[in-house]
Amino acid sequence: MHRRTLLTGGLAGGLVATGAAPAFAAPGRHRVRHVRPGDSVQAAVDAVDGPGWTVVVHPGTYREVVNVPAGKAGLTLRGATRDPRDVVIVYDNANGTPRPDGSGTYGTAGSATFTSAAPGLTVRDLTLANDWLRADHPDITGTQAVAAYTYGDRTRFENVRVLAHQDTLFVDTTALGSFDRQYFHRCYIEGDVDFVFGRATAVFEHCHFHTLARDVDFTPKGMVFAPSTARANPYGILAVRCRITSGAEDGAYKLARPWVPSYETTAWPSLVVRETRIGPGIDAVAPYTNMREAHPWQSMRFAEYRNTGPGAAVHVPENRPHLTRVQARSHTRETYLGDWRPHA
């Protein structure tokens, strides 16, 4: 397994030191702060003193962990160009990585390169990555390594690349009773095991999911989705008009498996994939599997509607629950997002 190339386009590939003070715009002129190579994205976020700010990150690789707290509501974090490959925020913690202070390991959520609890967050035109690799750390068994962990309501990702291996994108909520909404439009998300997971109401529209090649001798090699939707929430993860490709051999991956956490055994995972092209990398005969036998996927809210491609072929009807036309009307971008219209 080789470390992926995160930065393209002829830009300088040098790593940026964490902790340098960013070159901010002059106060009182515009609610914009600029981050350039040699600056810290986190320092710019920390300096935001109210809602509605935009942090513009200029081309380069920023090797740091970024945390947007709940108090930074309405923040926009965007790359300075329209090419998300030009700006890369990357780090390499995993679940099992020991914390420097000796207090234990980071855990799955703590491994994230980018974390946000801020409502009304917008992220666009950049890359969020976790380049921790299993092959580099054979002594670590907690191999979840999150690129982005979001749990604020009205979170929007536009034209963002999210790169990792296991548990790439954690779409969560602030509390079990909070049905926080997240919207991903024209994003590219890659990984291997459960790489889009969590209990948020999350809509993916015109997104590209890519399963990675893995040098292992077992199948499935991984799963795209692992929802953990709260039982009271009528809507979980929705993928609409997306595509799923693979760098692995045909049939090596599952489309999804349900995640019922040990700390939240009332979860009733929900996933709808509709009008999406599914490539041959997904096992079309048995596209779903269990995470734990006590919670079989057949008892979950999994369904498809009008998908195409070799990975969407129906070989065993009972293995591929499908929505009727009437049922499909309840599983749209509008029904999931309610009074929030980030797509308008």
Secondary structure, 3 states (H helix, E strand, C coil): CCCCCCCCCCCCCCEECCCCCCCECCCCCCCEEEECCCCCHHHHHHHCCCCCCEEEECCEEEECCEEECCCCCCCEEEECCCCHHHEEEEECCCCCCECCCCCCECHHHHCCCEEECCCCCEEECCEEEECCCHHHCCCCCCCCCCCEEECCCCEEEECCEEECCCCCEEECCCCCCCCCEEEEECCEEEECCCCEEECCEEEEECCEEEECCCCCCCCCCEEEEEECCCCCCCCCEEEECCEEEECCCCCCEEEECCCCCCCCCCCCCEEEEECCEECCCECCCCCECCCCCCCCHHHCEEEEECCECHHHCCCCHHHCCECCHHHHCCCCHHHHHCCCCCCC
